[in-house]
C-alpha cells in the first residue's frame, strides 16, 4: 500500500467516524415530544414504504404475491421480523418458480 492510499483510507475513516459521531450528537438534540417527536417516530416506516413501493408498482406477479404474503404475516403476527422474513422468503421462492 502506498502512502497516498493510506492517506485516503485514513481520511475516509475519519469522515465516516465524524458522520456517525455527528449523528449521535444531533440525535440527542431532536425533540421526543410533540409533533416533531411524532414525525421522527413515523419516519422509519415512511422510508421503508418509499423503498418498497416502487418494487411493488413496477414488479411482476412474484412481487405482488410476496406483498400479499407479507401483509398477511404482518396482520396475523404483528411481528416486524417475521413479516420481513416472510416477505424475503416469499419473493425469493416466487421468483424461482414464476420467474423475474
C-alpha positions, 0 to 999 in steps of 0.5 A, spaced: 500 500 500 502 506 498 502 512 502 497 516 498 492 510 499 493 510 506 492 517 506 485 516 503 483 510 507 485 514 513 481 520 511 475 516 509 475 513 516 475 519 519 469 522 515 465 516 516 467 516 524 465 524 524 458 522 520 456 517 525 459 521 531 455 527 528 449 523 528 449 521 535 450 528 537 444 531 533 440 525 535 440 527 542 438 534 540 431 532 536 425 533 540 421 526 543 415 530 544 410 533 540 409 533 533 416 533 531 417 527 536 411 524 532 414 525 525 421 522 527 417 516 530 413 515 523 419 516 519 422 509 519 416 506 516 415 512 511 422 510 508 421 503 508 414 504 504 418 509 499 423 503 498 418 498 497 413 501 493 416 502 487 418 494 487 411 493 488 408 498 482 413 496 477 414 488 479 411 482 476 406 477 479 412 474 484 412 481 487 405 482 488 404 475 491 410 476 496 406 483 498 400 479 499 404 474 503 407 479 507 401 483 509 398 477 511 404 475 516 404 482 518 396 482 520 396 475 523 403 476 527 404 483 528 411 481 528 416 486 524 421 480 523 417 475 521 413 479 516 420 481 513 422 474 513 416 472 510 416 477 505 424 475 503 422 468 503 416 469 499 419 473 493 425 469 493 421 462 492 416 466 487 421 468 483 424 461 482 418 458 480 414 464 476 420 467 474 423 475 474 
